[in-house]
């Protein structure tokens, strides 16, 4: 019995991770806007905005400041400068996690609520944003934090099958998880970089990228 308890304790310790809470605004209005987005983009009427995580999508913010990045996600509706993606609805973009240059991980919203962070895959994906990618490259500390965070999520949600960079989302266009109905609604993405994704994915041989 003691041996079993020891193994269990070691298992829990192995997946412990420090995540700081920094919640974005998530009122009933944002929930309603999320439901509207799901209806208009995916053609689905839903009772709630819960997701079953199957994909982890890695991003960078293209901003080099934590507060500036947080503020960008905190508003519940899109700012006027996002004119192209406004066509798909006024729900603001967001992500579940934000990782600073020093590797500190911040939780922005519940892991199983839908965030608008990737065309077509929002209803099945968890988004991880990394500060930087504009003037400053992503850091070793961020890579280490992303590895730890993916391990944590993979252990918590056995449904997770895929780990992709934002720039890889169009590879899922013929996958059942890709729900976007507007074939012309696409954006070209380059985040977070091929180097970062290769370095990250080298730690997860069982998490793949879908190939058409």
N, C-alpha and C positions, 0 to 999 in steps of 0.2 A: 504493500500500500504506500509506504514511504517513497519507494522508487517511482511509482506512478505519479505521485504528487510532485516529486522533483522534476520529472520529465515535463509535466504540465506547466510547472513554474518556469522552466527554461524556455518552453515553447511560447508562453505569453511574453516573457522578457524579450525574446528574439524579435517579436513583432511590435514592441512598444515604440512609440514615436511621439515626439512633442509637436503638437499642433496648436497654435494660438488662435483664439477666436477673434475675428474682426468682421462681423456680419454686415453685409450690405442691406439696404432698405428692401424689405420684402413684405409689403402690406398686402391686403386683399386685392388692391388694385393691380399689383404686379402678378399675383396669381391669376386674376381675370385676364390680364394681357397675355399671359403665357397660354392660357386655354384658347384664347382667340388666335394666337400664333399657330398652335397645334391644329386648329380647325382650318385656318386659311392655307397653311403650308403643307399639311399632311392629310387634310380631309377627315380628321377624326374628332368626334365629340367625346370629351373625357370628363369624368367626374372629379378627377384630381390631377395634379401635375407630377405624380410619382413616376420614376423611371426604374427599369431593371438594367443595371449597368452591365454592358457587354463590351464597351470600347472605352479606352482611356485616350484622350486627345491632349497632346502637349502643345502649348502656345508660348509665344513671347509677346509682351505688351507693346514693344517699340516705344516705350517710355522708360526713362532712366530714374524715375522717382516713385517711391512706394505710395505716397499720398496722392500724387497725380494719377497713378494707375487705379488706386482704390476709388477715387472720385469718378473716374470714367465709368466704372461698373456700378457705382452706388445709385445713380439716378435710375428711376424706374422706367423712363422712356428715353428713346434715342434723342441725341442732340441733332440739330438741323444739318450739321456737316456730314452726317451719315446718310446722305440722300439716296444712294444706290440701294442700301439694305432697308431703307424705310419702306420700299415697295412691298416688302414681305411682312410689314407690320411695325408698329411703334414700340414694341417691347425692346428694352435696352439689352445690349449684350452683357454677358456676365460669365463667371466661371465658378467652379466649386472651391478652388484653391488658388492662392497667390504666393509665389516663392520669391523672396527678396535676394539681393546679391550675396548676402551673408549666409544664405541657406535657411533662414527662418521661414517656416511654413505658416501661412494664415488661412484659416477656413472662412470663406465668404458667405456660404449658404449651405443648407442641408445637402448631404451627398446624394440623396435620392429624390431631390426636386430637380425638375428640368431647368437647365440654364441654356440661354441662347449663345452658343459659342462656335458652332460649326454647322454649315448647311447640310441638311439631310439627316444628320445623325444625332440631333439633340435629344431625342426621346430614348436613346440607349447609351448615352456617353457621359462620362465624367470629364470635366475640363480642368486642366492644370495650367495656369498662366505663370510665366516667369518674367520678373522685372528685367527690362533691358532689351537688347537686340536692335537698338537704334544706334546710338553713339558708343555704347558699351556692350561688349559681347557677354554672353552668359558665362558664369563662373564655375570653378570646380566645386565650390560650396553648393551652388544650385544643382549641379549634376548629382552630387551625393544626396541632396535632399529629395530630388526627383526619384532616385533609386529607392530610397527609404519609403517615400510616399506611395509609389507604385506597388512595392512589396506589401505595404499595409492594406491597400485597396484590394489587391489580388487575393490576399488572405481573407479579407472580410467578405468579399463578394465573389463567390465561386463561379458566377456567371460570366465574369470578364474573360474574353477571348483575344482581344486585339489591343495593341499599343501602337499608336500612330502619331506622327507629327501633323500639325494642321495642314501643311502643304500636301499631305497624302489623302485628304478626304475624298477626292474625286475617284480614287480607286474603288470606292464602294458604290459607285453609281448603279451597278447591276446586282448589288447585294440586297437581300430582303430587309436589312436594317435601314437602308437609305430610303427615306420617306418623302423627300421634297418632290412636289408635283410639278413645279415649274421647271421645265427642262432648260430654260434660258437663264435661270437665276443661279449664277455661279460667281465666285470671286477667286482671283488668283492669289494664292498664299505662299509664303516662303518660310514661315516660322515653324519650329524654332531654329532650324538649320539641319542639314544632313549629318554633320559631324555630331551634333548633340544627340540626335536620334540614334545614330549608330552606336554611340558610346552608351546610351541608356539601354537600348534593346539588347546589347551584348550580355546584359545581366538577366535577360528573360527569354530564354530559348523557346518557351512554350507560348509566348504572346507574339502574335504574328501580324503582318499586314495582309489584308485581303487582296488577292490578285484576280483580276477579271478573267 
